[in-house]
Amino acid sequence: MTSNPASLDSIRPALAAGLAALRLPVEPLAERLFAYLALLTRWNATYNLTAIREPAQMVRLHVLDSLAIAPFVHGSLADIGSGAGLPGIPLALALPQLRVTSIESAGKKARFQRQAQRELGLDNLAVVAERAERFHPQAGFDCVVSRAFGSLAQFVAVAGHLLAPGGRMLAMKGADAAAEVAGLPAGWKLAATHALQVPGLDAQRHLLVIEREH
């Protein structure tokens, strides 16, 4: 794929339509997300940050999929194993009031995210080049999200310590993964399951909300 951002122009209508379907402001958000995808495309040509390279698929599977959880995040958000910054960077762009910490142990992916942070002027994004289980911030997060990470039990084991009291862990899944709930360790429970509607995507998406038992 060429790295020329002009080659991405074909995705603009789908990006605008998807944002409208998610009831998010089209402008200036669409242009900022376009800039993020253009940067990702350029870096992908050299560093192989994501296997998805076709522009229309990047809109659906990266951006709109990430933004489908926007109604369920608030305050401070930790995005673990975020790769190229998904869902953290699209959410930081869409929700300026959200404080996002992106935790990614792969150096090249963390470097890409920091470049995106600078180019997009994301003051509400912090990038931590560390494994989630080794990251111990001074304060916990209101929400901790994972996207295509692993089982619910693995998610809790790796990142449960990042959660503030009363916070929620958000697991983005394809199927609702109800069978995984039985594997949650003691002290954790499934609080809710939300079916997500991702514009242009004919596939199941669910958000599982995990909380500490009181």
N, C-alpha and C positions, 0 to 999 in steps of 0.2 A: 504494500500500500504506500502511496506517496505520502510524504510528510507535509505536503503543502496544505495549510488550513483551508484554502479555497476549495479543495477537493471535498471538504466536508459540508459544503453549502446545502447539499441535498437533505441533510438531516434537520434543517431549521424548521420546516413545517411540522414534522413529527414531534420535535422537541416542544414547540409552542402548543400543539394540540394536547400533548401529554400533560403539560403543566396545567392547562385549562381543565382537563379532565380530573386532575388531582386537586383542583380548586386552589392552586398556588398562583401567585402573580406571574404573568408571562414576561413582562419587562420590568426591570432590567435582568431578571433572573435567567431568562432564556439565553441572553447574550453572554452572561457570566458562565453558565454551564457549557455553552459552545466553546468558550475560551479554554475551559478545563479539558474538554474532550480533544480540542486541537493540540493542547500541550501533551496530553496522554498519548495521542497518536504519534507525535514526534518522538517522544521518549520510547514508545513501544517498538519503534523501528530498530532501536539499538539495544534496549535493555530487556525486552520481552516481559513487561510488567503484567500483562494480562493476555490470556489466550484468545479473548474476543477482540477481533480487529475490524470487523465489518461495521461501518458507521451506524447503520440503522439498528444493528444488534446492540451496539454500545449504548444507544439511547434507551432501548427497552430494558436490557439486562443489567446495565450498570446504573444509569441515572434515574430512570423512572422507578425501577425496582427499589433503589435506595430511598427515594422520596416518598414511596408509598407508606412508610412508617412515620412520616412527619407528624401526624396527629398524636402519636404515642410517646413522643420525646419531649423533655422539658428540662430546664435548669442546666445541669452539667451532664455531659455524655462522654463516656469512654468507649471508643471503638477498638475492639481487640482484633489482632490479625487482619488489619485493614487493607493490606496489599497496596493497591494504587489509590487508597483513600476512600474506600467504599464500605459502608454508606456515609462515612464521616464528612467528606468534603462536600458532596451535594447537599447534605443536611446543613452544614455550616453556611453554605451559600444561600440556601432557602430560608434559614431561620437565624438572622443576625443576633437574636437575643440568646441563642443556644451557645453554650461554651463547650467546645468539642476538644477532646484529647484523643489523638489517633496514636495507637500503640502498635508498632510494626517492627519486628526484629530484623528483617532483611534490609541490609544497608542501602541497596540501590532503590528499593521501594520507599524507604524513609526519606532518602535524598530527593526523590521525585516529589513527594508530598511537601517537603520544605520549599522546593522550587515553586510548586503550585501555590503554596501559602504566600510567598513573596509576590508572584506575578498577579495573583488575584486579590491581593490586599486583604487576606483573611485574618483580621485581628482576633477573631473568636476561635481560632484553631491553634492548638499546640501539637507538635509531633514528637513522640517519644520513641527513640530507636532502641527498643528493649523487648524482651519477652514479657508477656503480661504477668506471669507468675512471679517474676523478679521485680516488678514495678510496685513500689509501695509509696504512694503519694501521701502528703500530710493529711489531706481530707478525702473522703470517699466521694463517689459520684451518685447523682440522682438516678441515672440510667447507665447500664453497661450493655452494649449491643455486640452481637456476633452475627456474621453472615457467612453461611456455608462453612461453619467452623468444625463441628463434630457433634457428638451426642450432648444432650442436656447435662448429663453427669460430668462430662469432660469440661463443658463450659463453666459449670459451677466450681469445679475443682481448680481450674486455671485462673478464673477471674472473680470468684465470689468475694474475695477479700477487698476488691476495689469498690464495692457497693457501700454507700452511705446508709445509715439507719433509715428504714422506711423506703429505701430505693428499690428499683426493679431491674431485673435482668431480662433483656429482650433478645430472644433467639429467632432469627429469620430462617424459615424453613420452606421447603417445597410443600410436601404433604404435611399434615398437622402434627405428625410425629408423636401421637398420643401414646404409642407403645413405649417411648423413651421416658415418659413421666414416672413409670414404676422404678426406673433406675436412678431417680434423684436421691442424693444422700439425705440422711436424717437432718431435719431442720430446714428443709426447703420444700416448697409446694408450687404447683401450677396455679397461678391466680386467674389467668384468662387466656383464651385463644382467639385471635382475630384473623378472619379471612381477608387477605389483601387483594385489592383489584389493581393490577398494574396495567396501565393503558397500552394497548397493542400487543399484550402478551397473553397467549392462549395456554396458560399453564397454571397449576395451583401454586399459590403463595400464601403462607401463614406466618403470623407473628405469635410466638408463645411467650407469655409473660410469667417469669419466675420470681417468687418472693421468699424471704425468710419467714418461717413459721414463728408466730409470736407466742 
